[in-house]
């Protein structure tokens, strides 16, 4: 294993310390418990948005803390869910007194701990709602989750909902928007290599020199199929068509119902892509794939969408949800409406995403 680390057990803390030193104008970092938050938090009268998950996926989520996106992010240990006390402490630090939205990726540990954090916050008088993102079309269940995994749409939801909160949407409006983004976004990824968790010191899984894994999860979970290596165009086509042709998916998710004052199970169905739809196309590096290769994939993706009668009107290309140094990529397609486009274009200023400033 070759990594730019000191003691593996100090990796997350030292990374957060470096991030705080690099971006003092945008973020502050609290330790014990760990969370990253906006320098101007709390913003009175503004809905606060918090997300989090295991470290190793940077810049998600800490790199997206700042104006127009997240108010706070809770990093767990590498590939390990953050704890409820982290989320509660973050909520107290950024509560603008009009409510907090937790954006939660659909992994069993994340879902359980964010639900516990919601209960704890509400017991202290902080109004919290949570929305689960489950956009991965690869598998229904995996090693880490029940139901579809939450991946690329998470970043898009954080940006769109962050802009809405910045513009004064109330908590129910932001939560409804987040749910709509989730139901209109779909993703799939693949791996050329494994990654190595610092504390473990060996690859998470083994891939032969001429093998790839289609449908891999962001923690290295198995995908749909292991196959011999393909060209970039072939890989892009397999990912894109798996997303575009995916059948409508009905899932049951737990959400806090403010009227009932309790957790309720919600049955939700996403929408199919259809000719004429406007899309945000997101091509993401898993950490070790260079931007030049991502543009090769994006080139083919744009060609496929055009042939399918789908119009890419916004795009994002780069390393935004990584799996340490894993080589590979993921594609996310989000069906847009006028409101989402306006909010996507709104100014954002975070360590890892910024425009319009």
One Martini backbone bead per residue (centre of mass of N, CA, C, O) as a GRO file, in nm:
protein
  357
    1UNK     BB    1   0.094   0.037   0.025
    2UNK     BB    2   0.034   0.374  -0.116
    3UNK     BB    3   0.028   0.663   0.098
    4UNK     BB    4  -0.061   0.995   0.220
    5UNK     BB    5   0.025   0.903   0.534
    6UNK     BB    6   0.032   0.817   0.855
    7UNK     BB    7  -0.164   0.731   1.072
    8UNK     BB    8  -0.448   0.567   0.997
    9UNK     BB    9  -0.610   0.668   1.262
   10UNK     BB   10  -0.552   0.991   1.167
   11UNK     BB   11  -0.670   1.055   0.886
   12UNK     BB   12  -0.938   1.212   0.926
   13UNK     BB   13  -0.838   1.437   1.112
   14UNK     BB   14  -0.605   1.545   0.928
   15UNK     BB   15  -0.786   1.613   0.690
   16UNK     BB   16  -0.965   1.820   0.841
   17UNK     BB   17  -0.738   2.008   0.924
   18UNK     BB   18  -0.650   2.082   0.634
   19UNK     BB   19  -0.923   2.195   0.541
   20UNK     BB   20  -0.941   2.429   0.746
   21UNK     BB   21  -0.679   2.571   0.652
   22UNK     BB   22  -0.764   2.604   0.341
   23UNK     BB   23  -1.092   2.712   0.434
   24UNK     BB   24  -1.158   2.969   0.642
   25UNK     BB   25  -1.384   3.128   0.466
   26UNK     BB   26  -1.602   2.867   0.467
   27UNK     BB   27  -1.494   2.684   0.715
   28UNK     BB   28  -1.551   2.466   0.993
   29UNK     BB   29  -1.409   2.251   1.256
   30UNK     BB   30  -1.527   1.992   1.450
   31UNK     BB   31  -1.426   1.814   1.743
   32UNK     BB   32  -1.564   1.598   1.933
   33UNK     BB   33  -1.735   1.591   1.721
   34UNK     BB   34  -1.741   1.549   1.382
   35UNK     BB   35  -1.769   1.861   1.191
   36UNK     BB   36  -1.881   2.057   0.918
   37UNK     BB   37  -1.909   2.424   0.882
   38UNK     BB   38  -2.018   2.720   0.843
   39UNK     BB   39  -1.894   3.030   0.923
   40UNK     BB   40  -2.208   3.164   0.932
   41UNK     BB   41  -2.307   2.988   1.145
   42UNK     BB   42  -2.607   3.059   1.192
   43UNK     BB   43  -2.884   3.113   0.969
   44UNK     BB   44  -3.127   3.310   1.015
   45UNK     BB   45  -3.423   3.187   0.860
   46UNK     BB   46  -3.275   2.921   0.759
   47UNK     BB   47  -3.257   2.637   0.615
   48UNK     BB   48  -3.088   2.352   0.709
   49UNK     BB   49  -2.824   2.148   0.561
   50UNK     BB   50  -2.758   1.795   0.612
   51UNK     BB   51  -2.484   1.570   0.581
   52UNK     BB   52  -2.342   1.227   0.535
   53UNK     BB   53  -2.057   1.000   0.592
   54UNK     BB   54  -1.817   0.835   0.492
   55UNK     BB   55  -1.511   0.838   0.443
   56UNK     BB   56  -1.354   0.849   0.103
   57UNK     BB   57  -1.567   1.055  -0.082
   58UNK     BB   58  -1.419   1.286  -0.171
   59UNK     BB   59  -1.600   1.571  -0.136
   60UNK     BB   60  -1.797   1.396  -0.013
   61UNK     BB   61  -1.943   1.640   0.190
   62UNK     BB   62  -1.748   1.866   0.294
   63UNK     BB   63  -1.698   2.009   0.004
   64UNK     BB   64  -2.028   2.120   0.028
   65UNK     BB   65  -1.970   2.350   0.225
   66UNK     BB   66  -2.185   2.633   0.188
   67UNK     BB   67  -2.294   2.855  -0.012
   68UNK     BB   68  -2.572   2.690  -0.164
   69UNK     BB   69  -2.566   2.427   0.029
   70UNK     BB   70  -2.423   2.324   0.292
   71UNK     BB   71  -2.408   2.363   0.648
   72UNK     BB   72  -2.337   2.049   0.699
   73UNK     BB   73  -2.097   1.780   0.785
   74UNK     BB   74  -2.066   1.416   0.855
   75UNK     BB   75  -1.778   1.240   0.925
   76UNK     BB   76  -1.674   0.939   0.914
   77UNK     BB   77  -1.521   0.689   0.889
   78UNK     BB   78  -1.406   0.485   0.671
   79UNK     BB   79  -1.692   0.358   0.545
   80UNK     BB   80  -1.850   0.503   0.794
   81UNK     BB   81  -2.089   0.595   0.976
   82UNK     BB   82  -2.214   0.832   1.133
   83UNK     BB   83  -2.314   0.964   1.432
   84UNK     BB   84  -2.568   1.099   1.614
   85UNK     BB   85  -2.387   1.308   1.770
   86UNK     BB   86  -2.289   1.455   1.522
   87UNK     BB   87  -2.568   1.548   1.409
   88UNK     BB   88  -2.661   1.699   1.658
   89UNK     BB   89  -2.427   1.902   1.677
   90UNK     BB   90  -2.471   2.020   1.395
   91UNK     BB   91  -2.761   2.117   1.438
   92UNK     BB   92  -2.694   2.320   1.666
   93UNK     BB   93  -2.487   2.494   1.493
   94UNK     BB   94  -2.713   2.550   1.229
   95UNK     BB   95  -2.967   2.652   1.359
   96UNK     BB   96  -3.219   2.889   1.225
   97UNK     BB   97  -3.524   2.822   1.349
   98UNK     BB   98  -3.669   2.657   1.067
   99UNK     BB   99  -3.497   2.407   1.018
  100UNK     BB  100  -3.399   2.064   0.914
  101UNK     BB  101  -3.220   1.886   0.657
  102UNK     BB  102  -3.174   1.551   0.588
  103UNK     BB  103  -2.937   1.393   0.375
  104UNK     BB  104  -2.975   1.043   0.279
  105UNK     BB  105  -2.815   0.766   0.223
  106UNK     BB  106  -2.890   0.428   0.122
  107UNK     BB  107  -2.775   0.314   0.420
  108UNK     BB  108  -2.822   0.148   0.698
  109UNK     BB  109  -2.648   0.325   0.890
  110UNK     BB  110  -2.743   0.602   0.800
  111UNK     BB  111  -3.046   0.570   0.847
  112UNK     BB  112  -3.038   0.498   1.148
  113UNK     BB  113  -2.868   0.748   1.253
  114UNK     BB  114  -3.054   0.973   1.140
  115UNK     BB  115  -3.304   0.889   1.297
  116UNK     BB  116  -3.183   0.927   1.576
  117UNK     BB  117  -3.111   1.227   1.532
  118UNK     BB  118  -3.397   1.324   1.491
  119UNK     BB  119  -3.505   1.244   1.768
  120UNK     BB  120  -3.304   1.413   1.934
  121UNK     BB  121  -3.367   1.690   1.816
  122UNK     BB  122  -3.673   1.693   1.881
  123UNK     BB  123  -3.627   1.665   2.196
  124UNK     BB  124  -3.479   1.973   2.164
  125UNK     BB  125  -3.664   2.150   1.948
  126UNK     BB  126  -3.573   2.046   1.663
  127UNK     BB  127  -3.654   2.077   1.335
  128UNK     BB  128  -3.684   1.764   1.147
  129UNK     BB  129  -3.595   1.631   0.828
  130UNK     BB  130  -3.591   1.338   0.603
  131UNK     BB  131  -3.407   1.229   0.304
  132UNK     BB  132  -3.383   0.962   0.082
  133UNK     BB  133  -3.130   0.828  -0.128
  134UNK     BB  134  -3.217   0.594  -0.427
  135UNK     BB  135  -3.048   0.576  -0.747
  136UNK     BB  136  -2.941   0.289  -0.788
  137UNK     BB  137  -2.989   0.053  -1.058
  138UNK     BB  138  -2.832  -0.211  -1.009
  139UNK     BB  139  -2.954  -0.283  -0.715
  140UNK     BB  140  -3.169  -0.356  -0.456
  141UNK     BB  141  -2.943  -0.515  -0.295
  142UNK     BB  142  -2.681  -0.508  -0.042
  143UNK     BB  143  -2.436  -0.504   0.196
  144UNK     BB  144  -2.541  -0.188   0.291
  145UNK     BB  145  -2.850  -0.240   0.194
  146UNK     BB  146  -3.198  -0.155   0.159
  147UNK     BB  147  -3.212  -0.128  -0.143
  148UNK     BB  148  -3.116   0.133  -0.301
  149UNK     BB  149  -2.857   0.317  -0.353
  150UNK     BB  150  -2.678   0.612  -0.261
  151UNK     BB  151  -2.551   0.857  -0.490
  152UNK     BB  152  -2.521   1.100  -0.726
  153UNK     BB  153  -2.790   1.254  -0.646
  154UNK     BB  154  -2.690   1.376  -0.384
  155UNK     BB  155  -2.533   1.619  -0.500
  156UNK     BB  156  -2.772   1.744  -0.655
  157UNK     BB  157  -2.953   1.784  -0.407
  158UNK     BB  158  -2.761   1.968  -0.247
  159UNK     BB  159  -2.764   2.197  -0.455
  160UNK     BB  160  -3.068   2.249  -0.501
  161UNK     BB  161  -3.152   2.270  -0.198
  162UNK     BB  162  -2.946   2.483  -0.116
  163UNK     BB  163  -3.067   2.705  -0.295
  164UNK     BB  164  -3.351   2.706  -0.175
  165UNK     BB  165  -3.267   2.781   0.112
  166UNK     BB  166  -3.122   3.047   0.031
  167UNK     BB  167  -3.415   3.157  -0.094
  168UNK     BB  168  -3.646   3.069   0.145
  169UNK     BB  169  -3.736   2.805   0.184
  170UNK     BB  170  -3.910   2.586   0.342
  171UNK     BB  171  -3.899   2.279   0.479
  172UNK     BB  172  -4.121   2.143   0.308
  173UNK     BB  173  -4.014   2.242   0.035
  174UNK     BB  174  -3.732   2.114   0.047
  175UNK     BB  175  -3.824   1.820   0.089
  176UNK     BB  176  -3.995   1.796  -0.171
  177UNK     BB  177  -3.762   1.855  -0.362
  178UNK     BB  178  -3.576   1.623  -0.280
  179UNK     BB  179  -3.772   1.400  -0.359
  180UNK     BB  180  -3.789   1.480  -0.660
  181UNK     BB  181  -3.497   1.438  -0.729
  182UNK     BB  182  -3.477   1.141  -0.658
  183UNK     BB  183  -3.714   1.047  -0.864
  184UNK     BB  184  -3.523   1.181  -1.120
  185UNK     BB  185  -3.276   0.996  -1.036
  186UNK     BB  186  -2.994   0.811  -1.193
  187UNK     BB  187  -2.753   0.538  -1.134
  188UNK     BB  188  -2.410   0.420  -1.240
  189UNK     BB  189  -2.128   0.200  -1.186
  190UNK     BB  190  -1.761   0.144  -1.214
  191UNK     BB  191  -1.467  -0.081  -1.213
  192UNK     BB  192  -1.107  -0.125  -1.256
  193UNK     BB  193  -1.055  -0.104  -0.944
  194UNK     BB  194  -0.966  -0.096  -0.640
  195UNK     BB  195  -0.940  -0.024  -0.294
  196UNK     BB  196  -0.771   0.124   0.006
  197UNK     BB  197  -0.797   0.099   0.332
  198UNK     BB  198  -0.588   0.222   0.558
  199UNK     BB  199  -0.648   0.023   0.807
  200UNK     BB  200  -0.610  -0.238   0.625
  201UNK     BB  201  -0.394  -0.235   0.354
  202UNK     BB  202  -0.595  -0.374   0.150
  203UNK     BB  203  -0.781  -0.467  -0.085
  204UNK     BB  204  -1.123  -0.499  -0.105
  205UNK     BB  205  -1.076  -0.624  -0.394
  206UNK     BB  206  -1.049  -0.843  -0.682
  207UNK     BB  207  -0.888  -0.762  -1.000
  208UNK     BB  208  -0.808  -0.826  -1.292
  209UNK     BB  209  -0.633  -0.689  -1.555
  210UNK     BB  210  -0.906  -0.785  -1.750
  211UNK     BB  211  -1.108  -0.654  -1.538
  212UNK     BB  212  -1.453  -0.567  -1.455
  213UNK     BB  213  -1.704  -0.378  -1.266
  214UNK     BB  214  -2.049  -0.372  -1.283
  215UNK     BB  215  -2.214  -0.185  -1.037
  216UNK     BB  216  -2.060  -0.055  -0.830
  217UNK     BB  217  -1.991   0.052  -0.523
  218UNK     BB  218  -1.855   0.305  -0.306
  219UNK     BB  219  -1.732   0.044  -0.120
  220UNK     BB  220  -1.708  -0.220  -0.319
  221UNK     BB  221  -1.952  -0.341  -0.403
  222UNK     BB  222  -2.110  -0.547  -0.574
  223UNK     BB  223  -2.245  -0.602  -0.881
  224UNK     BB  224  -2.370  -0.742  -1.168
  225UNK     BB  225  -2.077  -0.770  -1.328
  226UNK     BB  226  -1.806  -0.964  -1.436
  227UNK     BB  227  -1.565  -0.856  -1.683
  228UNK     BB  228  -1.419  -0.785  -1.952
  229UNK     BB  229  -1.263  -0.550  -2.093
  230UNK     BB  230  -1.357  -0.232  -2.221
  231UNK     BB  231  -1.446   0.023  -2.380
  232UNK     BB  232  -1.553   0.335  -2.324
  233UNK     BB  233  -1.805   0.317  -2.504
  234UNK     BB  234  -1.916   0.052  -2.387
  235UNK     BB  235  -1.942   0.147  -2.095
  236UNK     BB  236  -2.122   0.394  -2.143
  237UNK     BB  237  -2.355   0.233  -2.270
  238UNK     BB  238  -2.421   0.046  -2.035
  239UNK     BB  239  -2.483   0.266  -1.829
  240UNK     BB  240  -2.689   0.443  -1.982
  241UNK     BB  241  -2.901   0.220  -2.058
  242UNK     BB  242  -2.958   0.126  -1.770
  243UNK     BB  243  -3.085   0.399  -1.694
  244UNK     BB  244  -3.290   0.466  -1.926
  245UNK     BB  245  -3.428   0.155  -1.914
  246UNK     BB  246  -3.533   0.176  -1.646
  247UNK     BB  247  -3.767   0.085  -1.450
  248UNK     BB  248  -3.997   0.149  -1.253
  249UNK     BB  249  -3.963   0.235  -0.899
  250UNK     BB  250  -4.079   0.086  -0.600
  251UNK     BB  251  -4.072   0.226  -0.273
  252UNK     BB  252  -3.996   0.209   0.086
  253UNK     BB  253  -3.997   0.492   0.303
  254UNK     BB  254  -3.877   0.668   0.578
  255UNK     BB  255  -4.062   0.937   0.736
  256UNK     BB  256  -4.121   1.233   0.881
  257UNK     BB  257  -4.436   1.321   1.023
  258UNK     BB  258  -4.564   1.614   1.137
  259UNK     BB  259  -4.868   1.550   1.170
  260UNK     BB  260  -4.819   1.267   1.327
  261UNK     BB  261  -4.545   1.252   1.497
  262UNK     BB  262  -4.398   1.030   1.302
  263UNK     BB  263  -4.307   0.750   1.156
  264UNK     BB  264  -4.336   0.683   0.800
  265UNK     BB  265  -4.446   0.495   0.530
  266UNK     BB  266  -4.337   0.550   0.191
  267UNK     BB  267  -4.471   0.524  -0.132
  268UNK     BB  268  -4.248   0.530  -0.418
  269UNK     BB  269  -4.230   0.655  -0.764
  270UNK     BB  270  -4.063   0.672  -1.040
  271UNK     BB  271  -3.955   0.808  -1.347
  272UNK     BB  272  -3.938   0.793  -1.670
  273UNK     BB  273  -3.777   0.826  -1.953
  274UNK     BB  274  -3.829   1.073  -2.221
  275UNK     BB  275  -3.884   1.223  -2.485
  276UNK     BB  276  -3.765   1.561  -2.421
  277UNK     BB  277  -3.599   1.547  -2.191
  278UNK     BB  278  -3.431   1.714  -1.939
  279UNK     BB  279  -3.078   1.710  -1.850
  280UNK     BB  280  -2.851   1.601  -1.605
  281UNK     BB  281  -2.507   1.526  -1.659
  282UNK     BB  282  -2.311   1.288  -1.462
  283UNK     BB  283  -1.956   1.251  -1.450
  284UNK     BB  284  -1.774   1.026  -1.236
  285UNK     BB  285  -1.511   0.982  -1.026
  286UNK     BB  286  -1.371   0.729  -0.808
  287UNK     BB  287  -1.054   0.886  -0.800
  288UNK     BB  288  -0.844   0.751  -1.044
  289UNK     BB  289  -0.983   0.910  -1.274
  290UNK     BB  290  -0.930   1.110  -1.522
  291UNK     BB  291  -1.066   1.371  -1.689
  292UNK     BB  292  -1.004   1.279  -1.979
  293UNK     BB  293  -1.176   1.013  -1.951
  294UNK     BB  294  -1.448   1.140  -1.878
  295UNK     BB  295  -1.483   1.284  -2.157
  296UNK     BB  296  -1.511   1.026  -2.317
  297UNK     BB  297  -1.773   0.941  -2.178
  298UNK     BB  298  -1.940   1.199  -2.228
  299UNK     BB  299  -1.938   1.185  -2.535
  300UNK     BB  300  -2.110   0.922  -2.546
  301UNK     BB  301  -2.348   1.011  -2.376
  302UNK     BB  302  -2.443   1.241  -2.563
  303UNK     BB  303  -2.502   1.057  -2.804
  304UNK     BB  304  -2.714   0.875  -2.669
  305UNK     BB  305  -2.918   1.092  -2.583
  306UNK     BB  306  -2.977   1.198  -2.864
  307UNK     BB  307  -3.088   0.923  -2.976
  308UNK     BB  308  -3.318   0.924  -2.732
  309UNK     BB  309  -3.432   1.230  -2.703
  310UNK     BB  310  -3.225   1.366  -2.504
  311UNK     BB  311  -3.157   1.671  -2.316
  312UNK     BB  312  -2.866   1.830  -2.247
  313UNK     BB  313  -2.848   2.124  -2.020
  314UNK     BB  314  -2.664   1.989  -1.799
  315UNK     BB  315  -2.336   1.956  -1.627
  316UNK     BB  316  -2.103   1.708  -1.468
  317UNK     BB  317  -1.737   1.685  -1.438
  318UNK     BB  318  -1.584   1.463  -1.202
  319UNK     BB  319  -1.465   1.449  -0.862
  320UNK     BB  320  -1.738   1.393  -0.616
  321UNK     BB  321  -1.757   1.063  -0.584
  322UNK     BB  322  -1.556   0.863  -0.402
  323UNK     BB  323  -1.313   0.565  -0.365
  324UNK     BB  324  -1.064   0.690  -0.321
  325UNK     BB  325  -0.848   0.524  -0.570
  326UNK     BB  326  -1.050   0.434  -0.757
  327UNK     BB  327  -1.107   0.301  -1.069
  328UNK     BB  328  -1.361   0.486  -1.237
  329UNK     BB  329  -1.724   0.525  -1.289
  330UNK     BB  330  -2.012   0.746  -1.311
  331UNK     BB  331  -2.367   0.778  -1.384
  332UNK     BB  332  -2.592   1.064  -1.395
  333UNK     BB  333  -2.949   1.117  -1.430
  334UNK     BB  334  -3.148   1.424  -1.445
  335UNK     BB  335  -3.462   1.530  -1.436
  336UNK     BB  336  -3.574   1.843  -1.549
  337UNK     BB  337  -3.687   2.157  -1.444
  338UNK     BB  338  -3.714   2.486  -1.411
  339UNK     BB  339  -3.649   2.494  -1.109
  340UNK     BB  340  -3.390   2.321  -1.113
  341UNK     BB  341  -3.230   2.496  -1.305
  342UNK     BB  342  -3.231   2.754  -1.136
  343UNK     BB  343  -3.092   2.619  -0.885
  344UNK     BB  344  -2.837   2.517  -1.022
  345UNK     BB  345  -2.747   2.817  -1.121
  346UNK     BB  346  -2.702   2.906  -0.858
  347UNK     BB  347  -2.510   3.018  -0.632
  348UNK     BB  348  -2.182   2.881  -0.528
  349UNK     BB  349  -1.968   2.830  -0.214
  350UNK     BB  350  -1.720   2.592  -0.204
  351UNK     BB  351  -1.447   2.396  -0.202
  352UNK     BB  352  -1.580   2.203  -0.468
  353UNK     BB  353  -1.819   2.420  -0.539
  354UNK     BB  354  -1.832   2.690  -0.790
  355UNK     BB  355  -2.058   2.966  -0.878
  356UNK     BB  356  -2.170   3.299  -0.935
  357UNK     BB  357  -1.936   3.490  -0.766
   0.00000   0.00000   0.00000
